[in-house]
Amino acid sequence: MNELIYQVGTEKFFDEAVEAVEAQTSVHGFRVLYTHAYQAILAVKGFTRGPTSNSNHQ
């Protein structure tokens, strides 16, 4: 089976990148069906992680 992987880097913070993807998706006639809060889901299960950051973004 062929796998489709499309990956793009960004200088944006995680939340900014999510908002940009959602905005551009609607511009092209599509929509984001689901957004999962994995950090919150894992925290309930006892896995903690600090906030995401972009060391290149000041």
C-alpha positions as CSV (number, residue, x, y, z in Angstrom):
1,M,0.0,0.0,0.0
2,N,1.3,3.5,-0.9
3,E,1.6,6.0,1.9
4,L,0.9,9.7,1.4
5,I,3.0,11.9,3.6
6,Y,2.9,15.7,3.2
7,Q,5.0,17.7,5.6
8,V,5.7,21.4,5.8
9,G,7.8,23.3,8.3
10,T,6.8,26.7,9.8
11,E,8.2,29.4,12.0
12,K,4.8,29.8,13.7
13,F,3.9,28.7,17.2
14,F,1.7,25.5,17.2
15,D,-1.6,27.4,17.9
16,E,-0.8,29.9,15.1
17,A,-0.1,27.1,12.7
18,V,-3.4,25.3,13.5
19,E,-5.3,28.5,12.9
20,A,-3.5,29.1,9.6
21,V,-4.3,25.6,8.4
22,E,-8.0,26.0,9.4
23,A,-8.2,29.4,7.6
24,Q,-6.6,28.2,4.4
25,T,-8.6,25.0,4.4
26,S,-11.8,26.9,4.2
27,V,-10.5,29.3,1.6
28,H,-10.1,26.2,-0.7
29,G,-13.6,24.9,0.0
30,F,-12.7,22.3,2.6
31,R,-13.1,22.2,6.4
32,V,-11.4,20.7,9.4
33,L,-13.6,18.0,10.8
34,Y,-12.0,17.4,14.2
35,T,-9.3,18.9,16.4
36,H,-8.0,16.8,19.2
37,A,-6.5,18.1,22.4
38,Y,-3.9,15.4,22.8
39,Q,-2.0,17.3,25.5
40,A,-5.1,17.4,27.7
41,I,-6.1,13.8,26.9
42,L,-2.6,12.5,27.9
43,A,-2.6,14.7,31.0
44,V,-5.7,12.9,32.2
45,K,-3.8,9.6,31.8
46,G,-0.8,11.0,33.8
47,F,1.4,12.0,31.0
48,T,2.5,15.6,31.3
49,R,4.4,17.8,28.9
50,G,5.3,21.4,28.8
51,P,3.8,23.8,26.3
52,T,4.9,23.5,22.7
53,S,7.3,26.2,21.7
54,N,9.3,27.3,18.6
55,S,12.8,28.3,19.6
56,N,13.2,30.1,16.2
57,H,10.1,32.3,16.9
58,Q,10.9,35.3,19.2
